[in-house]
Structures are given as structure tokens and as C-alpha cells.
Amino acid sequence: MQESTNVNVVVTYGGTTVEFKGEAQTVMESLLRFIAKEIPNIDLAKKISLNYQASELIEAYADYVKITPEGPRVLTEGKKLSDKELITLQLVACKIANELGKTDNAGFSAQELQVATTLNPKSVSSRLSELVKSGHVQKENGGDGVKYRITTQGIHWLNTTLLKKTKS
């Protein structure tokens, strides 16, 4: 009596996990088909995916953002920034602090932004309105009032804007 040689193969690639079970030859063929078909698609998907992790944000904004005992802050140290850039940087600082577990909120109220940035309250309100309309900031109504948080599109815009400034 001949025993069947069943195998079990688990493949993890990025965030995808696939399991193949059965006879060795069948599993091998299925595995090769999966690799030939899916891995190029996964690589293509990575090329068009945009998602910023805390480590990437820290790396990109370490010269601007600091987590202090008073909370996340933007330290410009002589850098000339527009009101929009300052507000979005402050929201990035808040996002980083939240992802690191240093604060419970991923956003700031308009008043908190005004205090943190020392900008005129009317300027903060006007810039937030513009940033919300452009999709760079998201306005959220919650139990503790209206909060603003940076969007992925806003981080991308800020990266591009600050990169242009450093090249000038």
C-alpha cells in the first residue's frame, strides 16, 4: 500500500497569507501559479498605495516635529513656513503622538491649534476651512467637539511643499 505524500505550504508575502494543501505535485503547481500571478500584482499595488506609518512620519518630519511634555509641537527654528504649512505640521505632530500612544486624540480643535501654533484665531479658522475644502484636513464632529486631523492627501501635499522649499 502506497501512502499519499500530502504537503501543507503557507506563503506570506506582505500582508497576504495563502495556504496550499494536498499532494506535493498539486501544491507545487498551485504555489508556482500563485507566485507568477499574484506577486507582480502585489508589487504593482505597492507602487500606487499611499499610507504613512509613524516611523515614516518621524523620519520625514524630525526637523520640525517634537513631542514635548506639553504635547506635540512644531519647532520652526528660523524656518519660514506659511500658516497652512504650520497648521498641517501641527496636525502631523498630533498624528505621530497619537500613533506612539503619547496622546489619545489624532486631531486638534481649532482653539488647540491656535494655542500650539500661536497664529491669529481668524487665520487658523480660515486656513482650516481651506485645508478641509482641499481634502488635506478632515473635520470630525465628536463627543468632545470639532476636531481636525491630517489626511493622507494632506501629508503628501505637505511633503511635496516642504521638499520644494528645501530645494529653493
N, C-alpha and C positions, 0 to 999 in steps of 0.2 A: 504494500500500500504506500503510495507516494503522498507526502504531505504537501499542501499548498504553501508557498512561501509568500505570505501576506506581509506587507510593509505599511508603515504609517509615517508620512512625511509632513512636517509642519513648516511652512515658509512664512517668515515675517519680513516684510520689506516696507520701510517707512511705517505708516500707521495701518497697513493692511496685513492681515494674517489669514492664510489659507491652509487647509489640511487636506491631504490626499491619502486615502486608504484603499488597500486592495492588493492584487497580485503585483509583484515587482515590476513586470513589464508595463502593465497598465498605468501604474503610478508614475513610472519614469516618463512615459509618453505624455501623460496629463501635466506633469511638472514642467516638461520642456515646452509644451503648448502655452502654459500659463506664463512662463518666463518670456517667451517670444512675443506673446500678445500683450501682457499687462505691464511689464516693466517699462517699455518705451512710453506707454500711456501715462504711467505714474510720473516718469521724468518730464513728460510734456505738461502734465498738470502742475508740477512744481514750478515750472517756468512761468505760469500765469497766476500762481497763487500769491497772495499778499497777506501776510499775517505777522505782526511784530511780537516777538517774545520779550519778556522783561530783560533778558540778557542782551538782546539786540538793541533795545532802547537805552540801556545803561551804557553800552559801548558807543552808541551814536551821540548821546547827549551828556556824557560825563563832564564835559567842559562847561555845561550850562546848569545842570540839574544837581541839586544836593538834597539829601534827606536830613533834616535838622530836627532837634528836639521840639521845635515849634511846628514841624510838619514839612511837607515837600516844598522846596523853594527853588526859584531860578536866580542864580547869581550871575549877573551880566559882566561884571568886572571890566568895564570900559567898552564892551561890545555894543554897537549901535543896533538896536532892534526896534522894529515897528510895534505898535500896540497889538496888532494881530499875532505877530511872532511871539511876543511876550506872553500873551494870554494862552496861545496854544502850547508854548513851552511849559507854562504852569500846569496846564491840564495833562501834559505828558508826565510831568513830575508826579502829579497825583496818581496817574495810572501806574507808574513804576512803584510808588509807595504802596498802593493797593495790592499789586501783584506780589510784592515782597512781604505782605502781611503787616506793614507798618501803619496802615490806616484801614478803616472799614469801608470807606467810600472811594469809588473810582472817579468821582466828579466833585466839582465845587459849585457853590451857589455864586450868583453874581457878586454878592457882598464879600464872600470869601476871596473871590478873585481880585476884587478891588483892594482888599487889605493886603493880600500876598504880593500884588504887582505894584501897589501904590499909584495906580492910574486913577484918573478922574472917573467917578461913578458913571457919568454920562458917556464917556469914552468906552468904558467896559461894556455898558449896555448896547451901544451902537455896534461895537466890534463883534460882540456875541451874536447879535442879530445877523450881521453879515456872514459870520462863520457858520451859523446854523443854516442860512439860506444856501450857502455854497456846499454844504454837506461835510464840512471839516469838523464841526462840533455837533453833538447830539444833545437836544434839550429833553430832560426827563422829569416828569412830574411824579413825585413820590410822597411818602408819608412825612418826610422832613422837608418838604418844599421842592422848589425847582432846582435841579442840579444840571450842570453842563459837564459833558465828558468828551474827550477827544475821540474821533473816529479813525479807522484805519486810513481812510482817504485823507484825513487831516494830518496824520503822521507823515504820510507820503508827501503831501504838499509842503509840510514844514521841512522835511529832509531836502527836498528839491530847492526850496527857498534859501535855506541856510547854506547849502552847497554852493549856490550861485554867489552868495555873499563872500564865502571864503575864497572863491576863485578870483573875485574882483580885486 
